[in-house]
């Protein structure tokens, strides 16, 4: 709206401004004559881009609306682009079409985009860019962050089946998929285990890490344990309950085991000493054995006169050596 103005009786001028940086001055010249002067200026509004929700949180597999609102000065057909930031910047909407994984599962109304059936892969930061070449300031943008919420899955629980009294025992519970991260509650025999309130309590419960630690278990800690994961999104999930039995230390069994181990060690030591004395571990034992055997075999071969008694031996003729040929070198 453009207000009017005039000079007052003291001769002062009132300056009015329109929606642009242009000024109108209306002056009283005479009793009935007004004069208005116009001082043009540069445009104060060019392309502007905003969003009515810069942070969007939706559950997994539901639809997400990424709002982008724009206003241009003169350009009635600006160019609209959507990009997703990650390790690299990728196009979501470009040149009038959706790109990549958004093709066929996204729609656009004006510059507002709706993604259908979002998953964790869709989570991240998006940027809406409006380009208006006919405006004096021809580029505007706004960012929208999409967070995809995931309800709890059945947590994995590590519960020992048995332990001895006085030992440290840790029970673990964790859900790797819930967003935001789940918090954990432990149950014993279907009854919730409250967080310890005193420093002398025998256990520590961390609801954020899911660790239930017994500083020194007793037989009263025996029971059926289970863990519940919840994050405020969807239905909480519980792992299958498992029995943990705490038993007293069997002193007799420990003593017997120690004696048996000691006896085995003593037998092995004595056996090793005896074998060493008999030369079992000597470096030359194998070689001296084979040398002795070979020596005996050679003696038997060289001294066998009886074996030759039955052989008819004919000596060569005893003829004098005669020179039959001569030659010269």
PEMOFEN-V89170 format. One record per residue. N is the residue number from 1. PHI is phi in radians with two decimals (NA if undefined). PSI is psi in radians with two decimals (* if undefined). Layout:
N_PHI_PSI + N_PHI_PSI
This chain:
1_NA_2.46 + 2_-1.89_1.88 + 3_-1.31_2.80 + 4_-1.72_2.89 + 5_-2.67_2.88 + 6_-2.75_2.95 + 7_-1.33_2.49 + 8_-1.54_-3.11 + 9_-1.11_-0.37 + 10_-1.50_-0.02 + 11_1.59_0.16 + 12_-1.39_2.60 + 13_-1.77_2.49 + 14_-1.88_2.22 + 15_-1.76_2.34 + 16_-2.08_2.62 + 17_-2.20_2.43 + 18_-1.59_-2.91 + 19_-1.25_0.00 + 20_-2.04_2.97 + 21_-1.46_0.80 + 22_-1.96_2.52 + 23_-2.00_2.43 + 24_-2.01_2.25 + 25_-2.13_2.10 + 26_-1.90_2.15 + 27_-2.09_2.47 + 28_-1.53_1.96 + 29_-1.61_-0.74 + 30_-2.36_-3.02 + 31_-1.05_-0.54 + 32_-2.28_0.20 + 33_-2.06_2.22 + 34_-1.99_2.58 + 35_-2.28_2.25 + 36_-1.97_2.26 + 37_-1.95_2.46 + 38_-2.02_2.22 + 39_-2.01_1.76 + 40_-1.17_2.64 + 41_-2.43_-3.08 + 42_-1.36_2.70 + 43_-1.12_2.45 + 44_-1.65_-0.29 + 45_-2.08_2.25 + 46_-2.18_-2.65 + 47_-1.19_2.24 + 48_-2.18_2.43 + 49_-2.30_2.33 + 50_-2.61_3.12 + 51_-2.47_2.50 + 52_-1.48_-0.11 + 53_-2.57_1.81 + 54_-1.45_-0.32 + 55_-2.21_2.08 + 56_-2.02_2.23 + 57_-2.16_2.12 + 58_-2.39_2.74 + 59_-1.33_2.68 + 60_-1.02_2.43 + 61_1.30_0.15 + 62_-1.76_-3.13 + 63_-1.62_2.54 + 64_-2.13_2.29 + 65_-1.84_2.07 + 66_-1.79_1.82 + 67_-1.39_2.38 + 68_-2.53_2.01 + 69_-2.02_2.37 + 70_-2.38_2.79 + 71_-2.54_2.26 + 72_-1.96_2.83 + 73_-1.42_-0.91 + 74_-2.24_-0.56 + 75_-1.29_2.03 + 76_-1.57_-0.19 + 77_-2.28_1.18 + 78_-1.26_2.83 + 79_-1.53_2.29 + 80_-1.95_2.27 + 81_-2.38_2.50 + 82_-2.12_2.39 + 83_-2.31_2.68 + 84_-2.06_2.26 + 85_-1.64_2.36 + 86_-2.67_-2.41 + 87_-1.06_-0.66 + 88_-2.25_2.78 + 89_-1.51_2.19 + 90_-2.12_2.63 + 91_-1.37_2.40 + 92_-1.79_-0.86 + 93_-2.35_2.16 + 94_-2.65_2.38 + 95_0.97_0.66 + 96_1.41_0.17 + 97_-2.43_2.59 + 98_-1.40_2.59 + 99_-2.09_2.78 + 100_0.98_-2.36 + 101_-1.20_-0.14 + 102_-1.59_-0.18 + 103_-1.16_2.20 + 104_1.50_-0.10 + 105_-2.32_0.37 + 106_-2.48_2.63 + 107_-2.30_2.80 + 108_-2.31_2.40 + 109_-2.27_1.88 + 110_1.23_-1.91 + 111_-2.11_0.08 + 112_-1.52_2.25 + 113_-1.86_2.45 + 114_-2.06_2.13 + 115_-1.77_2.30 + 116_-1.76_2.40 + 117_1.04_0.96 + 118_-1.22_2.64 + 119_-2.25_-3.09 + 120_-1.09_-0.46 + 121_-1.16_-0.39 + 122_-1.50_-0.25 + 123_-1.15_2.52 + 124_2.60_-2.90 + 125_-1.84_2.27 + 126_-2.00_2.64 + 127_-2.27_2.24 + 128_-1.74_2.19 + 129_-2.10_2.28 + 130_-2.06_2.17 + 131_-2.02_2.10 + 132_-2.14_1.60 + 133_-1.07_-0.45 + 134_-1.43_-0.19 + 135_-1.52_2.74 + 136_-1.17_-0.74 + 137_-1.84_1.87 + 138_-1.80_0.21 + 139_-2.46_2.31 + 140_-2.46_2.71 + 141_-2.66_2.81 + 142_-2.61_2.67 + 143_-1.93_2.53 + 144_-2.34_2.24 + 145_-1.81_2.22 + 146_-1.86_2.17 + 147_-2.04_2.16 + 148_-1.73_2.09 + 149_-1.59_2.36 + 150_-2.10_2.16 + 151_-1.20_2.87 + 152_-1.09_2.56 + 153_-1.81_2.94 + 154_-1.08_2.08 + 155_-1.25_2.73 + 156_-1.59_2.30 + 157_-2.09_2.35 + 158_-1.96_1.85 + 159_-2.21_2.01 + 160_-1.15_2.52 + 161_-1.36_-0.46 + 162_-2.69_2.78 + 163_-2.81_2.86 + 164_-1.79_2.64 + 165_-1.06_2.45 + 166_1.56_-0.15 + 167_-1.53_2.87 + 168_-1.58_2.23 + 169_-2.23_2.33 + 170_-2.11_2.25 + 171_-1.86_2.31 + 172_-2.10_2.53 + 173_-2.51_2.30 + 174_-2.73_2.47 + 175_-2.10_1.99 + 176_-1.47_-0.12 + 177_-1.94_-0.30 + 178_-1.25_2.45 + 179_-2.39_2.10 + 180_-1.18_2.91 + 181_-0.96_2.49 + 182_-1.34_2.74 + 183_-1.89_2.75 + 184_-2.20_2.52 + 185_-2.25_2.44 + 186_-1.86_2.60 + 187_-2.25_2.49 + 188_-2.17_2.11 + 189_0.94_0.76 + 190_1.20_0.16 + 191_-1.94_2.34 + 192_-1.14_2.49 + 193_-1.66_2.05 + 194_-1.34_2.64 + 195_-1.11_2.45 + 196_-1.09_2.48 + 197_-1.92_-0.22 + 198_-2.17_2.67 + 199_-1.18_-0.43 + 200_-1.60_0.17 + 201_-1.15_2.61 + 202_-1.50_0.04 + 203_-2.50_2.81 + 204_-2.25_2.29 + 205_-2.09_2.09 + 206_-1.88_1.88 + 207_-1.26_-0.32 + 208_-1.51_-0.68 + 209_-1.59_-0.33 + 210_1.41_0.30 + 211_-1.71_2.21 + 212_-1.94_1.97 + 213_-2.02_2.21 + 214_-1.70_2.12 + 215_-1.20_-0.63 + 216_-2.72_1.73 + 217_-1.26_2.66 + 218_-2.26_3.02 + 219_-1.11_-0.43 + 220_-1.20_-0.29 + 221_-1.45_-0.08 + 222_-1.11_2.47 + 223_2.90_-2.97 + 224_-1.88_2.03 + 225_-1.90_2.56 + 226_-2.61_2.85 + 227_-2.30_2.47 + 228_-2.04_2.26 + 229_-1.90_2.34 + 230_-2.59_2.58 + 231_-2.47_0.25 + 232_1.42_-0.01 + 233_-2.05_1.95 + 234_1.35_-2.92 + 235_-1.51_2.32 + 236_-1.06_2.64 + 237_-2.16_2.51 + 238_-2.12_2.49 + 239_-1.44_2.90 + 240_-1.20_2.35 + 241_-1.23_2.52 + 242_-2.34_2.60 + 243_-1.47_2.44 + 244_-2.21_2.14 + 245_-1.93_2.26 + 246_-1.86_2.19 + 247_-2.12_2.64 + 248_-1.25_2.71 + 249_-1.24_2.24 + 250_-1.52_1.69 + 251_-1.10_-0.73 + 252_-1.05_-0.78 + 253_-1.13_-0.65 + 254_-1.14_-0.77 + 255_-1.10_-0.78 + 256_-1.07_-0.74 + 257_-1.10_-0.70 + 258_-1.14_-0.74 + 259_-1.12_-0.74 + 260_-1.10_-0.76 + 261_-1.12_-0.74 + 262_-1.09_-0.70 + 263_-1.11_-0.73 + 264_-1.12_-0.74 + 265_-1.11_-0.72 + 266_-1.13_-0.74 + 267_-1.10_-0.76 + 268_-1.12_-0.67 + 269_-1.16_-0.80 + 270_-1.10_-0.74 + 271_-1.07_-0.69 + 272_-1.14_-0.69 + 273_-1.11_-0.79 + 274_-1.09_-0.75 + 275_-1.13_-0.63 + 276_-1.17_-0.71 + 277_-1.10_-0.61 + 278_-1.43_0.12 + 279_1.37_0.29 + 280_-1.17_-0.56 + 281_-1.71_0.21 + 282_-1.20_2.49 + 283_-1.22_-0.52 + 284_-1.76_0.18 + 285_-1.12_-0.80 + 286_-1.19_-0.72 + 287_-1.19_-0.74 + 288_-1.13_-0.58 + 289_-1.09_-0.82 + 290_-1.23_-0.58 + 291_-1.13_-0.72 + 292_-1.09_-0.78 + 293_-1.10_-0.75 + 294_-1.17_-0.64 + 295_-1.13_-0.76 + 296_-1.13_-0.68 + 297_-1.15_-0.66 + 298_-1.21_-0.63 + 299_-1.11_-0.71 + 300_-1.12_-0.55 + 301_-1.33_-0.65 + 302_-1.35_-0.50 + 303_-1.94_1.37 + 304_-2.35_1.11 + 305_-1.22_-0.53 + 306_-1.17_-0.49 + 307_-1.28_-0.33 + 308_-1.66_-0.05 + 309_-1.18_-0.49 + 310_-1.69_0.22 + 311_-1.78_2.25 + 312_-1.42_1.83 + 313_-1.73_2.21 + 314_-1.93_1.99 + 315_-1.26_2.78 + 316_-1.23_2.73 + 317_-1.09_2.42 + 318_-1.55_1.56 + 319_-2.03_2.59 + 320_-1.28_2.61 + 321_-1.31_2.20 + 322_-2.03_2.43 + 323_-1.47_1.94 + 324_-1.74_-0.50 + 325_-2.43_2.69 + 326_-2.30_2.70 + 327_-2.66_2.83 + 328_-2.14_2.38 + 329_-1.53_*
